[in-house]
Amino acid sequence: MSAQGAGPGGRKIVLWRHGQTLWNLERRFQGTTDIALTEAGIQQARRAARLLAGLGPHAIVASDLRRTAATAAELAALTGLEVTYDEGLRETYAGSWQGLTHEEILERHPEQYTAWKRGEPVRRGGGELEAEVADRAAPVVERSVEKLPAGGTLVVVSHGGTIRTTIGRLLGLAPGTWEALGGLSNCCWSVLGEGVRGWRLMEHNAGSLPEPVLGDDD
């Protein structure tokens, strides 16, 4: 979907997923584990930053984990904006699932894994529910948006799962429907525009030619 057509004076939120990590390639559940970008991930961030800088963002807020901080730094370098870091934008805490591949999780926790894939509320590895992630992440975005001028653009640098739950919450969708939004590829983004009836989704998984979504929830 195109980002054209936002209401006059409406603000925009760009929710940008971090670049590639080794655990993304290995399909390991990262969660809140602090994993760095690969060299390819750094290059992804630089390419995406050049595109996002063209939007003339007014503010950047990011998760404080290394993979998001390094991604945000590329946009900050081009725009001169200072990045505000907030742990409320971290990825879903997934307890004992963190560090495991999806195959290992399915082998060790088959009932929990299949329930999650069916869309049931699951504390993956004893961690957070998706609604709890939205409870901490969406308010960070809302507070940041309130500081924007009319027509301003906020860039939120976060994680696949956290971005999906935040979009779902800001759009007023029921948690059970959030999975329908689909995942974000590394260093791709979604755009919400402010309309007279609230936020609406204007772009989703934008920024590149189609690529596999690696490690959506991390």
Secondary structure, DSSP 8 states (H G I E B T S, - for coil): --STT--TT--EEEEEE---BHHHHTTB--TT----B-HHHHHHHHHHHHHHHTT--SEEEE-SSHHHHHHHHHHHHHH---EEE-GGGS----GGGTT-BHHHHHHH-HHHHHHHHTT----GGG---HHHHHHHHHHHHHHHHHTS-TT-EEEEEE-HHHHHHHHHHHHT--GGGGGGG----TT-EEEEEEETTEEEEEEEEESSS-----STT-
